[in-house]
Amino acid sequence: MKSTGVFEKELSATIGLETDVYGSVSDLLDMIDFSTERDTSYLVHDDTLYSQAMFDADFITWVYDRSDSELNSIKHELLQRIWRAESIGSEEELASVLDRPDSFSVGKPSPNFVWCTKDFLIFKQNRLSLISSKSEFGRELPECFENIFFDKYVPATLNTLQTEFEDIKGEIIYHLQKLDEFYEKLRSMRSGRGYDSKAMSQAFFEYSHIKCSRQAGRDGVTLLKRKYINSETKIEETLVCEMHTKFSTHNRSGKPDRIYFHPGKAGICEGKIIVIHIGEHTRDGG
């Protein structure tokens, strides 16, 4: 899912309103680096960017000024990102680019703009919601969440959904968003002594209001085992990915569709949450 970011007046307008310029531009640089690793290219409209008024001057004056030693390095880093971008010629071309669903403007003024990594992920997730093909949706999932590793068979499991994909894909994205957001808390809990899946499930429910539990029927656990190499020990380990969230909007009378996952382990799949299945409940599932 290719994306295009645009440097234009909203970038300089945003910086001009910041009290913590260093922190704000640092967030921006992190987002640019994160996004370029996810098939994002950048364009720049020089006329609107450099002439935008800010700090009693304009952007070009501010970014090249070296009187504030604390900002010199970060200004240089920002210029490097801008210099790598391809130029847009006219304002008509700029308007045409920004009108495309795969493009975003770099700035903060409204939800249609992107500034930090979280903004970029929301932009990607919103685009994910527009995909109607289950196979394409499955392929794009890894690009849209920072703290989730998707097993290679996840796209195929989408074919087991009991609910029409168009009806349930919004809830799928919502569950994944909440898991992604809960990652730091989950990582802290799993590293504690005597890891308790029930306590984790309860904490996740309190955070997201999404039901989450272990597999109830133990006969079905075999189907939820996956083998991965631990990068720290170089040893193959078997993980039981039996934790699951249950979709609540559809099929309430029967066994609801669900997302099966493992809370993650250091050294395996970068320590991320591991999602192995998005679809119907497995045999003997609870």
N, C-alpha and C positions, 0 to 999 in steps of 0.2 A: 504494500500500500504506500506508494510514493507520496511524499508531501513536499510542499514548497513554502518556505518562510520568506517574508518580504520586509526588508529594512526600508522604512520611509518615515514620514513625519511623526508617527505614533511612537517610534522608538525614542526620539529626542524629546518629544512632549512628555513621555513617561519619566525619563531621567530628570527632566526639569522640575518635576513635582515631588521628587524624592528627598527625604531628609537624610536617610542613610544611603548615599549614593554608592559607596563601596559595596555594601551588602546587597543592594538591589542589582547592580551590574554583575556581581559575582553569581547571583541566581540566574541571571540571563546567560552568562557564559556557560554555566553548567548545563542549562537547557539546550543551548546551541550544540554543544559537544554531544550530549545525550541524543539529540534528534538526528544529528548527522550520521550517527551509528545505526539509525533506523530509517535509512533511505530517504533522507530529507536534504534537499538542496536549497540554496538561498539566492534571492534576487535583491537588488538595491536600486531604489529610485533616488539618484543623487540630488536632484533639484529640491525635492520636498524634505529629504533627510537633512542635508547640510545647511539649508537656509532657515530651518525651524528655530524660532526664538526660544531661548532658555537661559536662565541665570544672567539676565540683563545683556545677553549677547546672542549668539546663534550657535548651533551645534558644531559647526566646523571650527569656530573660535575656541569653544570649550574643549573639544576633544584633542586639539593640538596644543593647548596651553599646558605648560609644565611648571606652573608656579606652585601647585599643590602637590608636594612630593608623595603624599599618601595615596594619591589617585593616579600617579604617572603610570605605574605598571599595569593597572587594570584598564586604563584608557588605551594603552598600547595593545593589550590583548583584545579589546573590543574592536579596534581598528583592523587588526589582523583578520578577524572574522568577517568584517565588512569588505575588506579588500579581496577576499576569496569569492565574494558573491558576484554573480553576473549582473550587469547593468540593465535596467529597463529604460527605454528611450523616452516615451511620451506619457503624459498623464492618462491618455486613453488606454494605452497598453497596461499601465498600472491598474486602472479600474477593471480592465478585463481579467487580469491575473487574480485580483482580490475577489472577483465574483465567482471564481471556481471553488468547488467544494473541497479540493485538495490543498487549497492555499490558506495561509493565515498571515496576519500582520503582527509584527513583533511590537507589543505594547501592552498596557494594562487597562485602558479606559473602559472596556466592556467585555462581556463573555466571548465575543468574537475574536479576541486578541489573545496572544500567547506570550508569556514572559518567563515563567519558571517551569521546571520539569513537570510538576503536577498539572499545570495548564496544558502542556503539550500532550500529556497522557489523556486528559479529558477530551482534547481535540481529536485524538486518535480513536478514543472510545465512541465519541459521537459519530465519527465516520463509520466505525464498525457497525453501528446500529442501522446504517443505511444499506448494508450488504444483504442481499436476498438469497444468495447461494450458500448452502451449508458448507460445502467444500471450501469456498473462498473464505468464509467466516472463520473456519477452523484454521486455515493457513495463516490468517492475519492475527490470530490471538496473541502469539508471542510478542508482537510489535507493540501491543497496547497496554501491557501491564509490566510493571518494573520488578515486582517481587515474586512472580509466579513462573515456574517452569512447566511447560505443557509437554506431556509425553507425546511421542510421535504418533500414537494411535488415537489421540483425542479427536481429530477431524472425523475419523470413521465412526466414533461413538455417537456423534451428533445424529447419525442416521437411525439410532435407536430411540430417539425422542418420541414419546407417545402423544405429545402435543404438537400442533402445527408450529413450524419453526418461526414463522412471522409473528405468531402470538406470544411466543415464549422468549425470543431472543433478547428482549429488553430486560427480562428478569435474569437471564443468564449473565448479561453484562453487569447488572447490579450486584449479583452475588460475587462475581469476580472482583469488582471494584472494592467491595467490603473486605474480601479476603486480602487483597493487595494492600489496603489501608491498615489492616490489622496485623500486618507482618511483624513490625517491631515488637509489639506486645506479645505476639505468639512466639517469636524467637526468644524473648526473655523468659517466657513460661517454660518452654521446652528445655532450656538450659538449666533450669532449677533442679534441685534434688527431688527424686521421686516424681517424675513427670506424670501429670494427671490429666488424661484426655477429657474426663468429665468436667473438670474445672475449666479446661480450655474451651470446651463447648459452651459452657455457661457464660464465660467471659465474652465469647464471640457473640452469643445471643444478646447479652446486655448491650454490646456495642452496636450491633446491626439489626437486631430483632429478626434474625434469620435462624430457623431451627437447624441445629447441627448436632451430630452424634456419631458414635462408633457403629460399626456393623453389628446388628443384633444376632442374626443367624450365623453361627460360626462355621457352618459347612460352606458358606459362600466366600469365606475369607481367601481361599486359595486363588480365586479369580482376581483378587485385588492385590496380589503380590507382584512387585516389579524389581528387577535387578539393575543396579547402577554401580559404577566404579566410584569409590571414594578417592578424590584427588589427593587427599592428605596421606592416606594409608596405602593407596594403589591397590586396594583389595576390593573385589566385587562384593556388594552387600545386597541383601534382600529386604526391601521395605514393604510393609503391609499398608497400603493406601486405603484404609477403611473408613476414615473420617469422611463425612459427607454432609452437604447442605441439601435441604429439601425445598423444591419449588412449591410455593403455597397458592399461587394464583389459579393453577389449573389442576384437574384430576384429583381433587381433594378426597373423593370417595374411595379411590383405589390407592395403588402404590405410586406416589408422585415421582416425577423425574427428579434427578439430583446431580450434584457434582461430587465425585469422589476425589479425595486428595490426601496427601501426607503433609503434616505440618513442617516438614523439612528437617534436614540434619546437616551439620557443618561438614563440608568437604564433598557433599553430594549435590550435583546440579546447582553449584554456587550457593548452597545453603537456602535456596528459595523454597517456597511452598511448591509441592509437586502435584499437579492436577493430572489425573490419568483417564478420567471418564466424565463426559457430560451427556447424560441421557437417561434411559430407563434404569430402574433398580436392578442390581445383579441378583442372581438366583439366591433364594433364602435371605434376601436383604431385609433389614428391619427399618 
